[in-house]
Amino acid sequence: MKLICIGRNYPEHAKELGNAPPDEPVVFLKPPSALIPHGGPIRLPTFSKEVHHEIELVYSIRRHNGRAEADRVTIGLDLTARDVQSELKQKGLPWEKAKAFDGSAYVAGTFTAVESFPVGHHIEFMLKKNGKVVQSGHSGQMTHDVRSLIAHVERYMQLGNGDLLFTGTPAGVGPLVAGDRLEGYLLGELLFDLQVA
């Protein structure tokens, strides 16, 4: 199973970090060891003093008639060691140390079939930290929609059944500290409730 992630896919998030929205999707990978077990907790790495939360729509991929397509959707977290990422960016180096560390991703256990949504329907999602809404958005705000993302990624690597596509985060990212509580909602339904250890 591959965890394929897209960066800077929500213009307001790109702006909040001082980045211009890219002309084409920014793609990076996380290893399976990045996944936090269901129910958590989130354990902050010792090598970073600034780990940020990023809630995202996550699509499960299936191959149908030889083509990859988004089969089911849920929400997840892409955790970023922002201080480490900033250092790597300044040196022109890849982001993996900041993005792909063990425990840097979470995927809710409840998925919804993509075909259950009407064509053109925007999928809304939200993150609360300690009871306060810190991030909210919907699929219609993405610069590149999920079909375009799949087509782009498949130019470089084949997607397989069960691969997970993280599609980017809306504005409102911020740091985590021990004791924080994160609640993730999809279409108003609570899908995860995690504690930061």
KEBA-439832 format. One record per residue: residue number from 0; x, y, z of N, C-alpha, C in turn; residue in three letters. Coordinates in steps of 0.05 Angstrom, whole numbers, plus 5000, padded with zeros to 4 digits. Layout:
N
REC_NUM_X_Y_Z_X_Y_Z_X_Y_Z_ALA .
...
This chain:
197
REC_0_5017_4976_5000_5000_5000_5000_5017_5025_5000_MET .
REC_1_5010_5044_4983_5025_5069_4982_5007_5091_4993_LYS .
REC_2_5020_5110_5007_5007_5135_5016_5018_5157_4999_LEU .
REC_3_5001_5167_4980_5009_5188_4962_4996_5214_4971_ILE .
REC_4_5013_5234_4975_5003_5259_4986_5007_5282_4967_CYS .
REC_5_4989_5301_4968_4990_5325_4951_4993_5350_4968_ILE .
REC_6_5013_5366_4961_5018_5391_4976_5007_5415_4961_GLY .
REC_7_5000_5436_4977_4992_5462_4966_4968_5460_4947_ARG .
REC_8_4949_5443_4953_4926_5439_4935_4902_5457_4942_ASN .
REC_9_4905_5471_4964_4884_5491_4972_4898_5518_4972_TYR .
REC_10_4889_5537_4955_4903_5562_4952_4907_5578_4978_PRO .
REC_11_4887_5578_4995_4890_5593_5020_4911_5582_5039_GLU .
REC_12_4914_5555_5038_4936_5543_5054_4963_5550_5042_HIS .
REC_13_4965_5549_5016_4991_5557_5003_4998_5586_5012_ALA .
REC_14_4978_5604_5012_4983_5632_5019_4991_5635_5048_LYS .
REC_15_4979_5619_5066_4985_5622_5094_5014_5615_5101_GLU .
REC_16_5026_5598_5084_5054_5591_5087_5073_5606_5069_LEU .
REC_17_5062_5626_5054_5079_5642_5037_5087_5629_5011_GLY .
REC_18_5071_5609_5002_5077_5595_4978_5057_5603_4956_ASN .
REC_19_5067_5604_4931_5049_5609_4909_5035_5582_4902_ALA .
REC_20_5009_5583_4895_4997_5558_4886_5012_5547_4862_PRO .
REC_21_5018_5521_4862_5034_5509_4840_5018_5505_4815_PRO .
REC_22_5032_5505_4792_5019_5500_4766_5010_5471_4764_ASP .
REC_23_5024_5453_4776_5016_5425_4775_5019_5413_4803_GLU .
REC_24_5006_5391_4808_5006_5380_4836_5034_5375_4847_PRO .
REC_25_5037_5381_4872_5061_5375_4887_5057_5347_4900_VAL .
REC_26_5074_5328_4892_5069_5300_4901_5092_5291_4919_VAL .
REC_27_5085_5279_4941_5105_5266_4958_5092_5240_4970_PHE .
REC_28_5109_5223_4982_5100_5198_4992_5105_5195_5022_LEU .
REC_29_5089_5179_5035_5094_5170_5062_5095_5139_5062_LYS .
REC_30_5112_5127_5079_5113_5098_5080_5090_5088_5098_PRO .
REC_31_5083_5062_5096_5062_5051_5114_5068_5055_5143_PRO .
REC_32_5094_5057_5151_5101_5061_5179_5093_5089_5189_SER .
REC_33_5085_5107_5171_5075_5133_5179_5048_5132_5192_ALA .
REC_34_5033_5111_5187_5005_5109_5197_5004_5105_5227_LEU .
REC_35_4988_5122_5240_4982_5120_5268_4960_5099_5271_ILE .
REC_36_4962_5080_5290_4941_5061_5294_4914_5074_5300_PRO .
REC_37_4892_5061_5292_4866_5072_5298_4862_5078_5327_HIS .
REC_38_4852_5102_5333_4848_5110_5360_4871_5125_5373_GLY .
REC_39_4895_5124_5359_4918_5139_5368_4933_5125_5390_GLY .
REC_40_4948_5140_5406_4950_5169_5406_4969_5179_5385_PRO .
REC_41_4970_5206_5381_4990_5219_5365_5015_5223_5383_ILE .
REC_42_5038_5213_5374_5062_5217_5389_5081_5236_5374_ARG .
REC_43_5087_5258_5385_5104_5278_5372_5133_5269_5371_LEU .
REC_44_5146_5272_5348_5174_5263_5346_5193_5281_5362_PRO .
REC_45_5215_5269_5372_5234_5284_5388_5251_5304_5372_THR .
REC_46_5252_5300_5346_5270_5316_5329_5258_5343_5320_PHE .
REC_47_5233_5347_5327_5219_5372_5319_5206_5386_5342_SER .
REC_48_5206_5412_5341_5192_5428_5362_5168_5442_5351_LYS .
REC_49_5160_5435_5326_5138_5449_5313_5124_5430_5294_GLU .
REC_50_5108_5412_5304_5093_5393_5288_5065_5405_5284_VAL .
REC_51_5057_5408_5258_5031_5420_5251_5011_5398_5243_HIS .
REC_52_4986_5404_5250_4963_5387_5240_4955_5397_5213_HIS .
REC_53_4947_5378_5196_4935_5384_5169_4914_5363_5164_GLU .
REC_54_4888_5371_5165_4866_5352_5160_4862_5352_5129_ILE .
REC_55_4856_5328_5119_4854_5324_5090_4832_5304_5083_GLU .
REC_56_4821_5307_5059_4805_5286_5048_4824_5264_5038_LEU .
REC_57_4818_5240_5044_4834_5217_5036_4817_5198_5020_VAL .
REC_58_4826_5192_4996_4812_5174_4978_4826_5147_4976_TYR .
REC_59_4810_5126_4978_4820_5099_4973_4818_5093_4943_SER .
REC_60_4839_5081_4932_4841_5076_4903_4833_5047_4897_ILE .
REC_61_4820_5044_4875_4816_5017_4864_4822_5018_4834_ARG .
REC_62_4829_4995_4823_4833_4993_4794_4809_4980_4782_ARG .
REC_63_4798_4992_4762_4774_4982_4749_4778_4984_4719_HIS .
REC_64_4775_4961_4705_4780_4960_4676_4807_4972_4669_ASN .
REC_65_4827_4966_4685_4854_4975_4680_4860_5003_4687_GLY .
REC_66_4841_5018_4699_4846_5046_4706_4843_5050_4736_ARG .
REC_67_4858_5069_4747_4856_5076_4775_4833_5096_4778_ALA .
REC_68_4818_5093_4799_4797_5112_4805_4793_5114_4835_GLU .
REC_69_4781_5137_4844_4775_5141_4872_4750_5124_4878_ALA .
REC_70_4753_5106_4898_4731_5088_4904_4716_5097_4929_ASP .
REC_71_4730_5104_4950_4718_5112_4976_4733_5136_4987_ARG .
REC_72_4720_5151_5004_4732_5175_5015_4728_5176_5046_VAL .
REC_73_4748_5186_5059_4747_5191_5088_4763_5216_5094_THR .
REC_74_4770_5220_5119_4788_5242_5127_4813_5230_5140_ILE .
REC_75_4834_5246_5140_4858_5238_5154_4875_5262_5161_GLY .
REC_76_4897_5256_5174_4916_5277_5183_4943_5272_5169_LEU .
REC_77_4954_5294_5159_4981_5295_5149_4996_5312_5169_ASP .
REC_78_5013_5300_5186_5028_5316_5205_5055_5324_5193_LEU .
REC_79_5062_5349_5198_5086_5361_5186_5104_5372_5207_THR .
REC_80_5129_5364_5207_5149_5377_5224_5157_5403_5210_ALA .
REC_81_5143_5424_5216_5146_5449_5201_5174_5461_5203_ARG .
REC_82_5186_5460_5226_5213_5471_5229_5233_5455_5212_ASP .
REC_83_5230_5429_5211_5248_5413_5195_5242_5418_5165_VAL .
REC_84_5217_5420_5158_5210_5426_5130_5222_5452_5121_GLN .
REC_85_5221_5473_5138_5231_5499_5130_5261_5497_5125_SER .
REC_86_5276_5483_5141_5305_5479_5137_5310_5465_5111_GLU .
REC_87_5295_5444_5106_5299_5429_5081_5293_5446_5056_LEU .
REC_88_5271_5461_5057_5264_5478_5035_5286_5499_5029_LYS .
REC_89_5297_5510_5050_5318_5530_5047_5343_5519_5033_GLN .
REC_90_5347_5493_5038_5371_5479_5026_5364_5466_4999_LYS .
REC_91_5338_5468_4990_5330_5456_4965_5329_5426_4966_GLY .
REC_92_5324_5415_4990_5324_5386_4994_5296_5375_4996_LEU .
REC_93_5292_5349_4991_5265_5337_4993_5254_5339_5022_PRO .
REC_94_5228_5336_5024_5214_5340_5049_5211_5315_5066_TRP .
REC_95_5220_5292_5058_5212_5267_5072_5218_5267_5102_GLU .
REC_96_5239_5279_5111_5245_5279_5139_5223_5294_5155_LYS .
REC_97_5211_5313_5142_5190_5330_5155_5162_5318_5151_ALA .
REC_98_5158_5301_5131_5132_5292_5123_5127_5262_5127_LYS .
REC_99_5148_5246_5125_5145_5217_5123_5154_5202_5148_ALA .
REC_100_5158_5216_5170_5168_5203_5194_5146_5184_5205_PHE .
REC_101_5155_5165_5221_5136_5146_5233_5116_5161_5250_ASP .
REC_102_5090_5155_5247_5070_5168_5262_5062_5195_5251_GLY .
REC_103_5066_5200_5225_5060_5226_5213_5034_5226_5197_SER .
REC_104_5018_5205_5199_4993_5203_5183_4972_5188_5199_ALA .
REC_105_4948_5197_5196_4925_5183_5208_4903_5182_5187_TYR .
REC_106_4889_5159_5186_4866_5155_5168_4843_5145_5184_VAL .
REC_107_4820_5158_5183_4797_5149_5197_4788_5122_5187_ALA .
REC_108_4775_5106_5204_4768_5079_5197_4742_5077_5181_GLY .
REC_109_4727_5099_5179_4701_5098_5165_4704_5112_5138_THR .
REC_110_4697_5097_5117_4698_5107_5089_4670_5109_5078_PHE .
REC_111_4666_5127_5059_4641_5130_5045_4646_5126_5015_THR .
REC_112_4629_5111_5002_4632_5106_4973_4630_5133_4958_ALA .
REC_113_4649_5138_4940_4649_5162_4924_4624_5164_4907_VAL .
REC_114_4615_5141_4897_4591_5141_4880_4566_5149_4894_GLU .
REC_115_4566_5150_4921_4542_5158_4936_4538_5188_4935_SER .
REC_116_4558_5203_4926_4555_5232_4925_4545_5240_4897_PHE .
REC_117_4526_5259_4895_4517_5269_4869_4540_5282_4854_PRO .
REC_118_4540_5281_4828_4561_5293_4812_4562_5323_4818_VAL .
REC_119_4586_5333_4824_4590_5361_4830_4586_5368_4859_GLY .
REC_120_4579_5348_4876_4575_5353_4905_4602_5358_4918_HIS .
REC_121_4603_5379_4934_4627_5386_4949_4626_5371_4976_HIS .
REC_122_4648_5357_4982_4650_5342_5007_4663_5359_5028_ILE .
REC_123_4647_5365_5049_4656_5383_5070_4670_5368_5093_GLU .
REC_124_4691_5380_5104_4705_5368_5127_4715_5389_5145_PHE .
REC_125_4723_5381_5170_4730_5401_5190_4747_5388_5212_MET .
REC_126_4764_5404_5224_4781_5395_5246_4777_5414_5270_LEU .
REC_127_4771_5402_5293_4771_5417_5318_4795_5410_5335_LYS .
REC_128_4808_5430_5347_4829_5426_5366_4821_5437_5393_LYS .
REC_129_4819_5420_5412_4810_5427_5439_4783_5441_5438_ASN .
REC_130_4765_5430_5421_4738_5440_5420_4733_5463_5402_GLY .
REC_131_4754_5475_5390_4751_5498_5373_4757_5491_5344_LYS .
REC_132_4741_5500_5325_4745_5495_5297_4771_5510_5288_VAL .
REC_133_4790_5495_5277_4815_5507_5268_4818_5504_5238_VAL .
REC_134_4806_5484_5226_4807_5480_5197_4780_5471_5187_GLN .
REC_135_4771_5482_5164_4747_5472_5151_4749_5478_5121_SER .
REC_136_4738_5461_5105_4739_5464_5076_4722_5444_5063_GLY .
REC_137_4723_5444_5036_4708_5425_5021_4723_5419_4995_HIS .
REC_138_4716_5397_4982_4730_5387_4959_4730_5407_4935_SER .
REC_139_4710_5424_4934_4708_5444_4913_4729_5465_4914_GLY .
REC_140_4743_5467_4937_4764_5487_4940_4792_5478_4930_GLN .
REC_141_4794_5452_4923_4819_5442_4914_4827_5454_4887_MET .
REC_142_4852_5461_4884_4862_5470_4858_4859_5449_4837_THR .
REC_143_4867_5424_4844_4866_5401_4826_4847_5381_4839_HIS .
REC_144_4825_5373_4824_4806_5354_4835_4818_5326_4835_ASP .
REC_145_4803_5308_4848_4814_5281_4853_4820_5267_4826_VAL .
REC_146_4803_5270_4806_4808_5256_4781_4834_5267_4768_ARG .
REC_147_4838_5293_4769_4862_5305_4758_4887_5296_4773_SER .
REC_148_4884_5293_4800_4907_5284_4816_4914_5256_4809_LEU .
REC_149_4894_5238_4806_4900_5210_4799_4914_5209_4772_ILE .
REC_150_4903_5224_4753_4915_5224_4726_4944_5233_4727_ALA .
REC_151_4949_5254_4743_4976_5265_4744_4995_5244_4757_HIS .
REC_152_4987_5233_4780_5004_5214_4794_5010_5190_4776_VAL .
REC_153_4990_5181_4761_4995_5157_4744_5013_5162_4720_GLU .
REC_154_5020_5187_4715_5041_5192_4695_5068_5182_4704_ARG .
REC_155_5071_5180_4731_5097_5173_4743_5097_5147_4757_TYR .
REC_156_5075_5138_4769_5074_5113_4783_5046_5102_4782_MET .
REC_157_5044_5075_4780_5017_5063_4779_5005_5062_4806_GLN .
REC_158_4980_5069_4808_4965_5067_4833_4952_5039_4834_LEU .
REC_159_4951_5027_4858_4940_5001_4861_4917_5000_4880_GLY .
REC_160_4903_4978_4881_4880_4975_4899_4889_4980_4928_ASN .
REC_161_4874_4997_4942_4880_5002_4970_4900_5024_4975_GLY .
REC_162_4913_5035_4953_4930_5058_4958_4913_5081_4968_ASP .
REC_163_4925_5099_4983_4911_5121_4995_4922_5148_4985_LEU .
REC_164_4904_5165_4975_4911_5190_4964_4902_5213_4983_LEU .
REC_165_4921_5226_4995_4916_5250_5012_4916_5274_4993_PHE .
REC_166_4895_5290_4994_4890_5310_4973_4896_5339_4980_THR .
REC_167_4910_5343_5002_4917_5371_5010_4899_5381_5032_GLY .
REC_168_4908_5403_5044_4895_5414_5068_4886_5442_5064_THR .
REC_169_4863_5450_5076_4855_5478_5075_4871_5495_5095_PRO .
REC_170_4866_5521_5095_4881_5539_5113_4873_5533_5142_ALA .
REC_171_4891_5542_5160_4886_5539_5188_4905_5519_5202_GLY .
REC_172_4926_5510_5188_4944_5492_5201_4957_5505_5225_VAL .
REC_173_4966_5489_5244_4979_5500_5267_4993_5479_5284_GLY .
REC_174_5008_5488_5304_5024_5469_5320_5009_5453_5340_PRO .
REC_175_5020_5430_5346_5008_5412_5366_5027_5410_5391_LEU .
REC_176_5014_5407_5414_5030_5402_5439_5017_5379_5453_VAL .
REC_177_5032_5367_5471_5022_5345_5487_4996_5353_5502_ALA .
REC_178_4976_5336_5501_4951_5342_5514_4929_5353_5495_GLY .
REC_179_4937_5361_5471_4917_5370_5452_4898_5348_5444_ASP .
REC_180_4873_5355_5438_4853_5336_5429_4844_5345_5401_ARG .
REC_181_4845_5326_5382_4837_5332_5355_4812_5316_5347_LEU .
REC_182_4792_5330_5337_4768_5316_5328_4764_5322_5298_GLU .
REC_183_4761_5301_5282_4757_5305_5254_4729_5298_5245_GLY .
REC_184_4717_5315_5228_4690_5312_5219_4688_5310_5189_TYR .
REC_185_4672_5292_5179_4666_5291_5150_4636_5294_5147_LEU .
REC_186_4627_5314_5132_4599_5319_5128_4584_5321_5155_LEU .
REC_187_4597_5333_5175_4585_5338_5201_4587_5314_5220_GLY .
REC_188_4597_5292_5211_4598_5268_5228_4626_5264_5239_GLU .
REC_189_4628_5260_5265_4654_5256_5278_4666_5229_5270_LEU .
REC_190_4690_5230_5257_4702_5205_5248_4727_5198_5264_LEU .
REC_191_4739_5218_5277_4762_5211_5295_4763_5230_5318_PHE .
REC_192_4774_5221_5340_4778_5236_5365_4805_5227_5376_ASP .
REC_193_4825_5242_5373_4852_5234_5379_4865_5252_5400_LEU .
REC_194_4881_5240_5417_4896_5255_5437_4925_5256_5429_GLN .
REC_195_4938_5279_5434_4967_5281_5430_4981_5274_5456_VAL .
REC_196_4998_5253_5455_5011_5243_5479_5034_5262_5487_ALA .
